[in-house]
Amino acid sequence: MVIIEVSPLSGFVMTSRSRMLLENRTIVKKIEVKANVVYIYLEKLNDESQTFILQLEQVIQVKNLKPASVKIYDYYQPGRLQISYSGVGS
């Protein structure tokens, strides 16, 4: 199992429509939101390219935004597969 862990910019949350669209994908096993971090559990990954789009909405105006981050890792062996991205949206 593979986990995509998304920590959005401060003040932003994933929309319910975005959650519904992700849950309808066959590769997505489960979605959890804990402490404003979105965890997307995937059955497995293969060599086929995958694109995941999260629609976010701003619920609180925040100054000096901290970068958002995305981590991808193997649930059973977190050190084996790990990809990270961090950045501030436009």
C-alpha positions as CSV (number, residue, x, y, z in Angstrom):
1,M,0.0,0.0,0.0
2,V,1.2,3.5,-0.8
3,I,0.3,6.7,1.0
4,I,0.2,10.2,-0.4
5,E,0.4,12.6,2.5
6,V,-0.7,16.2,1.6
7,S,-0.2,19.1,4.0
8,P,-1.9,22.1,2.3
9,L,-1.0,25.7,2.8
10,S,-2.2,27.1,6.1
11,G,-5.8,28.2,5.9
12,F,-6.7,25.8,3.1
13,V,-8.8,22.6,3.2
14,M,-9.7,20.0,0.7
15,T,-13.2,20.4,-0.8
16,S,-15.8,17.7,-0.4
17,R,-16.1,17.5,-4.2
18,S,-12.4,16.8,-4.5
19,R,-12.7,14.0,-1.9
20,M,-15.6,12.5,-3.8
21,L,-13.7,12.5,-7.1
22,L,-10.7,10.9,-5.5
23,E,-12.7,8.2,-3.7
24,N,-14.3,7.2,-7.1
25,R,-10.9,6.3,-8.5
26,T,-10.3,2.5,-8.4
27,I,-6.7,2.9,-7.3
28,V,-7.7,4.9,-4.1
29,K,-8.5,2.6,-1.2
30,K,-9.2,5.2,1.5
31,I,-8.9,8.9,2.3
32,E,-8.4,10.4,5.8
33,V,-8.1,13.9,7.0
34,K,-6.3,14.4,10.3
35,A,-5.2,17.7,11.7
36,N,-5.6,19.3,8.3
37,V,-3.3,16.7,6.6
38,V,-4.9,14.6,3.8
39,Y,-3.8,11.0,3.6
40,I,-4.7,9.2,0.4
41,Y,-4.2,5.4,0.6
42,L,-3.5,3.7,-2.7
43,E,-3.7,-0.1,-3.3
44,K,-0.4,-0.1,-5.2
45,L,1.6,1.8,-7.7
46,N,3.0,0.5,-11.0
47,D,4.9,2.0,-13.9
48,E,1.8,3.8,-15.2
49,S,1.7,7.5,-14.6
50,Q,-1.0,8.8,-12.2
51,T,-2.3,12.3,-11.7
52,F,-4.1,13.3,-8.5
53,I,-5.9,16.7,-8.4
54,L,-6.9,18.1,-5.0
55,Q,-9.2,21.1,-5.1
56,L,-8.6,23.3,-2.1
57,E,-10.6,26.2,-0.7
58,Q,-9.3,29.0,1.5
59,V,-11.2,29.1,4.8
60,I,-8.9,31.4,6.7
61,Q,-6.8,34.3,5.5
62,V,-3.2,33.7,6.5
63,K,-0.1,36.0,6.1
64,N,3.4,34.6,5.5
65,L,2.2,31.2,4.2
66,K,4.4,28.2,5.0
67,P,5.1,25.9,2.1
68,A,2.7,23.1,1.4
69,S,4.2,19.6,1.2
70,V,3.4,16.3,-0.5
71,K,5.1,13.0,0.6
72,I,4.6,9.7,-1.1
73,Y,5.8,6.5,0.7
74,D,5.2,2.8,1.2
75,Y,2.9,2.1,4.1
76,Y,4.8,-1.0,5.1
77,Q,8.3,0.2,4.4
78,P,8.3,4.0,4.8
79,G,12.0,4.3,4.1
80,R,11.9,2.3,0.9
81,L,9.9,4.6,-1.4
82,Q,9.7,8.2,-0.5
83,I,9.2,11.2,-2.7
84,S,8.7,14.7,-1.2
85,Y,7.7,18.1,-2.6
86,S,7.4,21.4,-0.8
87,G,6.3,24.7,-2.2
88,V,4.1,27.7,-2.0
89,G,1.2,28.0,-4.4
90,S,0.5,31.0,-6.5
